[in-house]
Amino acid sequence: MRPSPVSVTPAAADLLRSLREAHGPLMFHQSGGCCDGSAPMCFPAGEFRTGASDVLLAALAIEGVPEPVEFWMSASQWERWQHTTLTVDVVPGRGSGFSLEAPEGVRFLIRSHLSPPPAP
């Protein structure tokens, strides 16, 4: 069985704890589109409407966050990235105006690495 394709760095976990305190339950969506959709965007859980064109990749357990943080991606992007492991990180800078971290002067980003092939 393949481990979760999504993880978070300690810095991203710290920010998620802070955002959870301010905004309640959280979720991520990455559309694979241009501009704002090229980075993972963090929303209050359920604020971004997912549909048949989206895939739930993980329900992230973050210490200090009472409920899992779901990570969604567009199915078309996951089709291209399915052989990678994704790590949610946070860096200084301006990200999406719609993502909850935008006022904090930081932005979430994805670091991807090729996953090892499945065992035979």
TORKOL-4160 file (C-alpha; in steps of 0.2 Angstrom, whole numbers, padded with zeros to 4 digits, m for minus):
120
<pt num="1" X="0000" Y="0000" Z="0000"/>
<pt num="2" X="0007" Y="0017" Z="m0005"/>
<pt num="3" X="0009" Y="0030" Z="0009"/>
<pt num="4" X="m0001" Y="0046" Z="0009"/>
<pt num="5" X="0004" Y="0056" Z="m0007"/>
<pt num="6" X="0004" Y="0072" Z="0003"/>
<pt num="7" X="0013" Y="0078" Z="0019"/>
<pt num="8" X="0017" Y="0095" Z="0027"/>
<pt num="9" X="0033" Y="0103" Z="0033"/>
<pt num="10" X="0034" Y="0108" Z="0052"/>
<pt num="11" X="0032" Y="0127" Z="0046"/>
<pt num="12" X="0017" Y="0123" Z="0036"/>
<pt num="13" X="0009" Y="0113" Z="0051"/>
<pt num="14" X="0013" Y="0128" Z="0062"/>
<pt num="15" X="0004" Y="0140" Z="0050"/>
<pt num="16" X="m0011" Y="0128" Z="0049"/>
<pt num="17" X="m0013" Y="0128" Z="0068"/>
<pt num="18" X="m0013" Y="0147" Z="0068"/>
<pt num="19" X="m0026" Y="0147" Z="0053"/>
<pt num="20" X="m0037" Y="0134" Z="0062"/>
<pt num="21" X="m0037" Y="0145" Z="0077"/>
<pt num="22" X="m0043" Y="0160" Z="0067"/>
<pt num="23" X="m0054" Y="0152" Z="0054"/>
<pt num="24" X="m0060" Y="0135" Z="0060"/>
<pt num="25" X="m0059" Y="0118" Z="0051"/>
<pt num="26" X="m0048" Y="0120" Z="0035"/>
<pt num="27" X="m0046" Y="0112" Z="0018"/>
<pt num="28" X="m0033" Y="0113" Z="0003"/>
<pt num="29" X="m0037" Y="0114" Z="m0015"/>
<pt num="30" X="m0025" Y="0114" Z="m0030"/>
<pt num="31" X="m0033" Y="0116" Z="m0047"/>
<pt num="32" X="m0017" Y="0116" Z="m0058"/>
<pt num="33" X="m0023" Y="0131" Z="m0067"/>
<pt num="34" X="m0013" Y="0147" Z="m0070"/>
<pt num="35" X="m0010" Y="0161" Z="m0057"/>
<pt num="36" X="m0018" Y="0158" Z="m0040"/>
<pt num="37" X="m0023" Y="0140" Z="m0045"/>
<pt num="38" X="m0005" Y="0135" Z="m0047"/>
<pt num="39" X="m0002" Y="0134" Z="m0029"/>
<pt num="40" X="m0011" Y="0125" Z="m0015"/>
<pt num="41" X="m0025" Y="0136" Z="m0008"/>
<pt num="42" X="m0031" Y="0135" Z="0010"/>
<pt num="43" X="m0049" Y="0138" Z="0013"/>
<pt num="44" X="m0061" Y="0136" Z="0028"/>
<pt num="45" X="m0067" Y="0118" Z="0026"/>
<pt num="46" X="m0082" Y="0117" Z="0013"/>
<pt num="47" X="m0079" Y="0135" Z="0007"/>
<pt num="48" X="m0072" Y="0129" Z="m0009"/>
<pt num="49" X="m0084" Y="0118" Z="m0018"/>
<pt num="50" X="m0076" Y="0102" Z="m0025"/>
<pt num="51" X="m0084" Y="0091" Z="m0038"/>
<pt num="52" X="m0082" Y="0076" Z="m0050"/>
<pt num="53" X="m0067" Y="0085" Z="m0057"/>
<pt num="54" X="m0058" Y="0084" Z="m0041"/>
<pt num="55" X="m0049" Y="0070" Z="m0031"/>
<pt num="56" X="m0047" Y="0069" Z="m0012"/>
<pt num="57" X="m0028" Y="0065" Z="m0010"/>
<pt num="58" X="m0027" Y="0065" Z="0009"/>
<pt num="59" X="m0035" Y="0069" Z="0025"/>
<pt num="60" X="m0020" Y="0077" Z="0034"/>
<pt num="61" X="m0018" Y="0074" Z="0053"/>
<pt num="62" X="m0009" Y="0089" Z="0060"/>
<pt num="63" X="m0005" Y="0089" Z="0078"/>
<pt num="64" X="m0015" Y="0102" Z="0087"/>
<pt num="65" X="m0028" Y="0103" Z="0074"/>
<pt num="66" X="m0043" Y="0093" Z="0080"/>
<pt num="67" X="m0050" Y="0087" Z="0063"/>
<pt num="68" X="m0040" Y="0082" Z="0047"/>
<pt num="69" X="m0036" Y="0095" Z="0034"/>
<pt num="70" X="m0042" Y="0088" Z="0017"/>
<pt num="71" X="m0031" Y="0090" Z="0002"/>
<pt num="72" X="m0040" Y="0091" Z="m0015"/>
<pt num="73" X="m0033" Y="0092" Z="m0032"/>
<pt num="74" X="m0040" Y="0093" Z="m0049"/>
<pt num="75" X="m0041" Y="0076" Z="m0057"/>
<pt num="76" X="m0032" Y="0082" Z="m0073"/>
<pt num="77" X="m0018" Y="0088" Z="m0063"/>
<pt num="78" X="m0017" Y="0072" Z="m0052"/>
<pt num="79" X="m0016" Y="0062" Z="m0068"/>
<pt num="80" X="0000" Y="0070" Z="m0072"/>
<pt num="81" X="0007" Y="0071" Z="m0054"/>
<pt num="82" X="0001" Y="0053" Z="m0048"/>
<pt num="83" X="0019" Y="0047" Z="m0048"/>
<pt num="84" X="0025" Y="0060" Z="m0035"/>
<pt num="85" X="0024" Y="0063" Z="m0017"/>
<pt num="86" X="0019" Y="0081" Z="m0012"/>
<pt num="87" X="0025" Y="0091" Z="0002"/>
<pt num="88" X="0015" Y="0107" Z="0008"/>
<pt num="89" X="0028" Y="0120" Z="0013"/>
<pt num="90" X="0026" Y="0138" Z="0017"/>
<pt num="91" X="0038" Y="0152" Z="0011"/>
<pt num="92" X="0039" Y="0171" Z="0013"/>
<pt num="93" X="0030" Y="0180" Z="m0001"/>
<pt num="94" X="0013" Y="0184" Z="m0008"/>
<pt num="95" X="0002" Y="0170" Z="m0014"/>
<pt num="96" X="m0016" Y="0169" Z="m0018"/>
<pt num="97" X="m0027" Y="0183" Z="m0013"/>
<pt num="98" X="m0041" Y="0170" Z="m0010"/>
<pt num="99" X="m0030" Y="0158" Z="0001"/>
<pt num="100" X="m0031" Y="0161" Z="0020"/>
<pt num="101" X="m0012" Y="0164" Z="0023"/>
<pt num="102" X="m0012" Y="0178" Z="0011"/>
<pt num="103" X="m0013" Y="0192" Z="0024"/>
<pt num="104" X="0001" Y="0184" Z="0034"/>
<pt num="105" X="0015" Y="0188" Z="0021"/>
<pt num="106" X="0018" Y="0170" Z="0017"/>
<pt num="107" X="0012" Y="0158" Z="0004"/>
<pt num="108" X="0009" Y="0139" Z="0004"/>
<pt num="109" X="0018" Y="0130" Z="m0010"/>
<pt num="110" X="0020" Y="0112" Z="m0016"/>
<pt num="111" X="0037" Y="0103" Z="m0016"/>
<pt num="112" X="0036" Y="0087" Z="m0027"/>
<pt num="113" X="0047" Y="0072" Z="m0028"/>
<pt num="114" X="0045" Y="0056" Z="m0038"/>
<pt num="115" X="0038" Y="0042" Z="m0029"/>
<pt num="116" X="0046" Y="0025" Z="m0029"/>
<pt num="117" X="0037" Y="0013" Z="m0040"/>
<pt num="118" X="0025" Y="0001" Z="m0031"/>
<pt num="119" X="0032" Y="m0016" Z="m0025"/>
<pt num="120" X="0028" Y="m0030" Z="m0037"/>
